[in-house]
Amino acid sequence: MSKKKRKGAGRGKIPQPYCDRIARVRAEMARKRLDGYLVLDRMDQIWLTGFTGEDGGVLVTPKTVVLLTDGRFDEAAGIEAPYARKVLRKKRTPDVNVREFKRHKVTRLGFDPGHMTVADFAQYRRFAKPIKLVSLGGLILQMRNAKDDGEVEAIRRAIRVAERAFQKLQKWIRPGVTEREVAAKLEYEMARLGSQGPSFPTIVAAGPNASLPHYEPGDRKASKNEGILIDWGARVGWYCSDLTRMIWPGSIPRRLAKVYDIVREAHDRAIGAVKPGVTAEAVDRVARRCIAKAGYGPRFNHALGHGMGLDVHEAPRVGKGTKDVLKPGTVITIEPGVYLPGVGGVRLEDDVLVTETGCEVLSSLPL
Amino acid sequence: MSKKKRKGAGRGKIPQPYCDRIARVRAEMARKRLDGYLVLDRMDQIWLTGFTGEDGGVLVTPKTVVLLTDGRFDEAAGIEAPYARKVLRKKRTPDVNVREFKRHKVTRLGFDPGHMTVADFAQYRRFAKPIKLVSLGGLILQMRNAKDDGEVEAIRRAIRVAERAFQKLQKWIRPGVTEREVAAKLEYEMARLGSQGPSFPTIVAAGPNASLPHYEPGDRKASKNEGILIDWGARVGWYCSDLTRMIWPGSIPRRLAKVYDIVREAHDRAIGAVKPGVTAEAVDRVARRCIAKAGYGPRFNHALGHGMGLDVHEAPRVGKGTKDVLKPGTVITIEPGVYLPGVGGVRLEDDVLVTETGCEVLSSLPL
């Protein structure tokens, strides 16, 4: 091989778990008679190849894995996925990627229509001729649904970091601190414990603010007479955690105490219903009926939960109208809530692994 | 008006600056003979309406502004954009949005192909018949390019928060702290000062790690013999800042001292070239030539900068091959760098406002 050819070419065997994952994608490609598959989503890319670079893509062919990246991630690509061929593009536009498809003699290219914009598609269609573009939705996302042991371990670490940081927060918090300070402290402790960052913007909502399910922390101060809703998560080794707990700096206002018991029961019952073979919708229904029976049905105005992994929200949907069936290895959140505008709200959230026989609650903070 | 009709309907006048912005979008709609425009990007939505909800969209018609949101953002929608009509969808799928298009008798609907996936487009096309979907790329992004005074003020605040946090960090940092601790401390101080969160994942890269332009903070410790590259930003009132500085806990290694001077000169010269009417590419070229002349051309392997506003990376591109011309009100980053694999790297970054006559450097940390 000439020196020029070796440059950027992959070397060495593909390590696990990437070797198996790439084989699974290639098997699907063969089934669909594709000689190329283009990965555009960053989390799909990390799952498939181990390469964490941004703004790039991966071309999988029956023989090769090509990282479509740029100079910023040159060294990282060599460290994270030395087995892959890397292409350092000066521009991150479809026409540049198409050159690689043609170089690898791709004739039928699969892609995920959920991760390509209409604008890029128009360009691919223009430049890629005569390559046939084949829409194949959620191919890798579906594979990511059931986590392997290494992934579950990563999620456990992300949960542990989030929980330890919360325990530090519980010791530190006192009336008078603002929601913003609470969020900052929690994220700081997570980062010190090894979080790459919050897995989503931390929610800290005191008193009546807790009735806005996606409230952004502001200047309201913790007080003895109000609850504080905290919804937070860490990202560790790219995997997410996502938890919600209430903190009561003083006593629990009577009205919210009642709501708390209802939400807790919905939470416990929903977790009791998680097992392989049931639909995610059925689990949602268990919690929803429980809250409706107590007279708060319209006050639970969001889905019960969602799948969680490399993305904090990923398949399956856990709410009304979803057809997804739970299977072993899937990790979902269970997060019922009741919100009383002007008064406050209660939400409780844990992360649950579907096992062969039922489920395991991965998180362990007391309710 | 019946009670049913009033529910969810907008009330009150549209406040500034949203009133003007919506008028500008409506003027464009009229020019393209559109009776509907669908906003799908969250930052576009915040810019246009003030409504910060996630996972939603906005339908603009000649008479109405409709927030397509869900129960989680019900209260927020009423507070942030009371003038708009809100629709609380149970599902966030195209078919549900299409019902609103039809309810408002839309016949020609504009959308940004850069913010719609191929998967969603297929569904819109299926359900929206006979509504004609008209691709109109970057309509709002282009309007966002030139910032008004309120936006520049928000960016100044985001810069101030980032700078003050950095000054606290400079006093705190000492040999032995890890990159991860440095990033955590910096983000904590930003949050306490009012940042909603880092505007992008903070980069803290010690010693040779600084040669990876997008390094993620790890366990390497600050030492007297190495530089630390820090690239960070705050988000305040949804607007971003983005800065890079070097910290030298001890003396500057001789090889990097030379590189530092080169990068600094490229940085200063590039800023000197920023004025309305020049292309962003010309500014990039000034820095690139400066570094190439010193013999480090191939070691500056990324674009000189990028536009910054609600998104930390937005129009214009500031690099090779861009046709964008700088105009008053545009805010860009200037961030030349030189990276020596195995040794380290130097990058210096400031945020610059294009003015009527030249530019104003909005950031003010000493180099």
Interface residues (C-beta under 8 A of the other chain):
Chain A: T52 G53 E54 D70 G71 R72 F73 D74 E75 A76 L88 K90 K91 D112 P113 G114 H115 M116 T117 V118 A119 F121 A122 S135 G137 R180 E181 A183 A184 K185 E187 Y188 A191 R192 G194 Q196 G197 P198 P201 S211 L212 P213 H214 Y215 E216 N301 H302 K320 G321 P341
Chain B: T52 G53 E54 D70 G71 R72 F73 D74 E75 A76 L88 K90 K91 D112 P113 G114 H115 M116 T117 V118 A119 F121 A122 S135 G137 R180 E181 A183 A184 K185 E187 Y188 A191 R192 G194 Q196 G197 P198 P201 S211 L212 P213 H214 Y215 E216 N301 H302 K320 G321 P341
